[in-house]
């Protein structure tokens, strides 16, 4: 898998997860009524939604990136696989 494909494979699913988390969380929670430090930043409701979305996206992207990193074959395995003769 190429580098650009890996990045797209991490960011696109994590974007969809962030969208779902945003809908789920803010269907149940009003950011203006919950004190979470947004008052100290003088953040509007829309600012809280935007910030939360990017936090959700970052968390989901981190999880996906760890999966890609752990699923990639080790360098030794790649070298060993490339040195094996291919079956006819």
Secondary structure in CASP SS format (residue, H / E / C, confidence):
PFRMAT SS
TARGET T0000
AUTHOR 0000-0000-0000
METHOD secondary structure of the structure
MODEL  1
X C 1.00
X C 1.00
X H 1.00
X H 1.00
X H 1.00
X H 1.00
X H 1.00
X H 1.00
X H 1.00
X H 1.00
X H 1.00
X H 1.00
X H 1.00
X H 1.00
X H 1.00
X H 1.00
X H 1.00
X H 1.00
X H 1.00
X H 1.00
X H 1.00
X H 1.00
X H 1.00
X H 1.00
X H 1.00
X H 1.00
X H 1.00
X H 1.00
X C 1.00
X C 1.00
X C 1.00
X C 1.00
X C 1.00
X C 1.00
X C 1.00
X C 1.00
X C 1.00
X H 1.00
X H 1.00
X H 1.00
X H 1.00
X C 1.00
X C 1.00
X C 1.00
X H 1.00
X H 1.00
X H 1.00
X H 1.00
X H 1.00
X H 1.00
X H 1.00
X H 1.00
X H 1.00
X H 1.00
X H 1.00
X H 1.00
X H 1.00
X H 1.00
X H 1.00
X H 1.00
X H 1.00
X H 1.00
X H 1.00
X H 1.00
X H 1.00
X H 1.00
X H 1.00
X H 1.00
X H 1.00
X H 1.00
X H 1.00
X C 1.00
X C 1.00
X C 1.00
X H 1.00
X H 1.00
X H 1.00
X H 1.00
X H 1.00
X H 1.00
X H 1.00
X H 1.00
X H 1.00
X C 1.00
X C 1.00
X C 1.00
X C 1.00
X C 1.00
END
